[in-house]
Amino acid sequence: MPRSQRNDNFIDKTFTILADILTQILPTTKREREASIYYRDGMSAQSEGEYAEASRSYYKAMRLEIDSYDRSYIPHNVGLIHTSNGKHAKALEYYFQAPERNSFLPQAFNNMAVICHHRGEQAIQRGDLEISEAWFDQAAEYWRRAIALSPDNYAEAQNRPKITGRSSPSHGWERRNNITENV
């Protein structure tokens, strides 16, 4: 029995039942149904803090899911797991994949910004001001992208570029590979 069907949470059970009904009613392939089951199992395990099990389920879902929009949420969730485990470089790798598949994923941009900002603070503590500026510029760019996609969310992020003097960045999305090499 899939993990998502064993969940004791009323809301999760209700969601699972509705999702099962939809996958039976809508024209889906066996592969798409399996991907959906693995994805839900991953979400269930992740919500319970079972990150290793959640990762395994997400990786299985990623191998099966062919729809790029649906697939975009999988690397985002894997990124969340790596962030929770303090593996920020690995988390960034997965967060970068999400908007490549679905450009309307403000939470991925916000999470990338949070990590970049954290890396900037770490660089300051090491005394490397040039690297910290690059990280802070990158964080500002990602926050701007998140805010552009979802203007009513990320209130704190809306003020951060103003506070840090980064309201017009000199560095953009294309710098991500240069910065991640320094992680």
C-alpha positions in Angstrom: 0.0 0.0 0.0 1.4 3.4 -0.9 2.5 5.6 2.0 0.0 8.3 1.1 -2.8 5.8 1.6 -1.6 5.0 5.1 -1.6 8.6 6.3 -3.7 9.2 9.4 -4.1 12.9 8.8 -7.7 13.7 7.8 -6.7 16.4 5.3 -4.0 14.2 3.7 -6.5 11.3 3.4 -9.1 13.6 1.8 -6.5 14.9 -0.6 -5.4 11.4 -1.4 -8.9 10.2 -2.1 -9.6 13.2 -4.3 -6.4 12.7 -6.2 -7.1 9.1 -6.7 -10.6 9.9 -8.1 -9.1 12.5 -10.4 -6.5 10.1 -11.7 -9.1 7.5 -12.4 -11.5 10.0 -14.1 -9.0 11.9 -16.1 -7.3 10.2 -19.1 -4.0 9.3 -17.6 -1.5 6.5 -18.4 -0.3 3.9 -15.9 3.1 5.7 -15.9 1.4 9.1 -14.9 -0.6 7.4 -12.1 2.6 5.8 -10.7 4.4 9.1 -10.9 1.5 10.7 -9.0 1.6 8.0 -6.3 5.4 8.4 -5.8 5.1 12.2 -5.7 2.3 12.0 -3.0 4.3 9.4 -1.1 7.3 11.8 -1.2 5.1 14.7 0.1 3.8 12.5 2.9 7.2 11.3 3.9 8.6 14.9 3.7 5.9 16.3 5.9 6.8 13.6 8.5 10.5 14.5 8.4 11.4 11.2 6.7 13.7 12.9 4.2 15.5 9.8 2.9 12.2 8.1 2.1 10.8 11.3 0.6 13.9 11.7 -1.7 13.6 8.1 -2.9 9.9 8.6 -3.7 10.6 11.9 -5.5 13.4 10.4 -7.6 11.1 7.6 -8.7 8.4 10.2 -9.5 11.0 12.2 -11.5 11.9 9.2 -13.6 8.3 8.5 -14.4 6.8 12.0 -14.8 6.9 13.3 -18.3 4.8 16.5 -17.9 7.3 19.4 -17.4 4.8 21.4 -15.3 4.1 18.6 -12.9 7.8 17.6 -13.0 8.8 21.1 -11.9 7.5 20.6 -8.3 9.6 17.5 -7.8 13.0 19.1 -7.9 11.7 22.0 -5.9 10.7 19.6 -3.1 14.0 17.8 -3.4 15.6 21.2 -3.0 13.6 21.7 0.2 14.9 18.5 1.6 18.5 19.4 0.8 17.9 22.8 2.4 16.5 21.2 5.5 19.6 19.1 5.7 22.0 22.1 5.3 23.2 21.0 1.8 22.7 24.4 0.2 24.8 23.8 -2.9 22.8 20.6 -3.7 19.5 22.5 -2.9 20.4 25.2 -5.4 21.0 22.6 -8.1 17.4 21.3 -7.7 15.9 24.8 -7.2 17.5 25.8 -10.6 15.7 22.9 -12.3 12.2 23.8 -11.2 11.8 27.2 -13.1 13.5 25.6 -16.1 10.5 23.3 -16.3 7.9 25.8 -15.0 8.8 29.5 -15.2 5.9 30.4 -12.8 7.4 29.0 -9.6 8.0 32.0 -7.3 8.8 29.8 -4.3 11.8 28.3 -6.1 13.2 31.8 -6.8 12.5 32.8 -3.2 14.3 29.7 -1.9 17.3 30.4 -4.2 17.4 34.0 -2.9 17.4 32.9 0.7 20.3 30.5 0.1 22.3 33.1 -1.8 21.7 35.7 0.9 22.9 33.1 3.5 26.0 32.5 1.4 26.6 36.2 1.2 26.5 36.4 5.0 28.9 33.5 5.3 31.3 35.3 2.9 31.2 38.4 5.1 32.1 36.3 8.1 35.1 34.9 6.2 36.1 38.5 5.3 35.5 38.0 1.5 33.5 41.1 0.6 33.7 40.7 -3.1 32.1 37.2 -3.0 29.5 38.4 -0.5 28.5 41.2 -2.9 28.1 38.7 -5.7 25.9 36.5 -3.5 23.8 39.4 -2.3 23.3 40.7 -5.9 22.2 37.2 -7.0 19.8 37.0 -4.0 18.3 40.4 -5.0 17.8 39.2 -8.5 16.0 36.0 -7.4 13.8 37.9 -5.0 12.9 40.3 -7.8 11.9 37.3 -9.9 9.8 35.8 -7.1 8.1 39.2 -6.5 7.4 39.7 -10.2 5.6 36.3 -10.3 3.8 36.8 -7.0 3.6 40.4 -6.1 1.3 39.9 -3.0 3.8 37.4 -1.4 7.3 37.7 -0.1 6.7 41.0 1.8 10.1 40.8 3.5 11.8 40.1 0.2 10.2 43.2 -1.3 12.1 45.4 1.2 15.4 43.6 1.2 16.7 44.9 -2.1 15.9 48.5 -0.9 17.6 47.9 2.4 20.7 46.4 0.9 20.8 49.0 -1.9 20.3 46.4 -4.6 17.2 47.8 -6.3 18.8 47.6 -9.8 21.2 44.6 -10.0 24.3 44.5 -12.1 24.3 40.7 -12.0 21.5 38.5 -13.3 20.2 35.0 -13.8 23.0 34.1 -16.2 25.6 34.4 -13.3 24.1 31.4 -11.4 26.7 29.0 -12.7 29.6 31.3 -11.8 28.3 31.7 -8.2 27.5 28.0 -7.6 31.1 27.2 -8.4 32.1 29.1 -5.4 29.7 27.3 -3.0 
